[in-house]
Each structure stands twice: as C-alpha cells, then as structure tokens.
Amino acid sequence: MYALGAGSGSLSRLGIASARLIHGEQEFSWQRPLRIGETVTAQGRIADVYQKRQLQFVVAEAVVTDEGDKEVARSRSTILVLPEPDNSGAP
C-alpha cells in the first residue's frame, strides 16, 4: 500500500515531470495485519492541493480494503511539486 504512487501517477497524467516531485512525508494506519494469500484492493485519490511560497503541495490518500470491502489500512502522503525550471536563458 503506497499513497505516493496514487499521487505521482495522477500528477504525471497532468504533465508534471517526476523530476519535479519530492516525497515530503507519509503515514500509515493499519486496522489489522494482512493474511497470507489474502487479496486486497487499494484505491488512491488526491485529497488536497495547496501552495506555500513557490512550492505546490499535493496530499494523496490510499485506502486498502479486503474482499469483504472492509478497510484494512490507510495511507496519507504529502508530495512537494517544484516550480517549472526557467529555460529562457534570462539572468
């Protein structure tokens, strides 16, 4: 279970290069241990987007459920998006 994957995949589809992404922080909460052979499903989403100075912050969440659709785990990650590089050659 990896919330950053949910966020960075969505950001790359928006044309944001992975070289502009910095992993800020991540937290996990587990309701119970996984069982050997168990099938689980992770559903990710972008939970929030905000800006501080020239950095954009993206908060991604993922929820993992078991075959009975009960929550097993949750992840929340903050991704920093660096500004576009200035390739104009201007000083």
Buried (B, 14 or more C-beta within 10 A) or exposed (E): BBBBBBBBEBBEEEEBEEEBBEEBEBEBEEEEEEEEEEEEEBEBEBBEEEEEEEEBBBBBBBBBBBEEEEEBBBBBBBBBBBEEEEEEEEE
